[in-house]
Amino acid sequence: MPEGPQAVRSVVAVGAGFFAIQMLTLGAQKLLGTGNLPLTLVYMALIEALGGYITARLAVIRPVMHSFALGVFTFVPSLALALLAWGSMPTWFQVTALLLIVPMTMLGGKLWRASA
């Protein structure tokens, strides 16, 4: 674990990615709705990748690892919410949405690393 300013930067990087995912998802849901489940999965996946990209961009070291941490940090509350709301959406949708979180955030980190 990084120490001092690097640790603060790591927390800020993951926090910024998490905040971006939450706010952009909320905005997309308001704008596009959630009636079309495949479209919802697409925009959620793109937003998660963008969050991973933001996190990797802000990380001082190991950008993909930070994007992975963002994925885990996003997955845990998403799993809790999915379990609480189980049955309100089709099972295939809830499972797919959960399974996309970590790979998409890591993809965003890898895209940043490739462009840096």
Beta strands, then each sheet from edge to edge (+ up, - down):
end
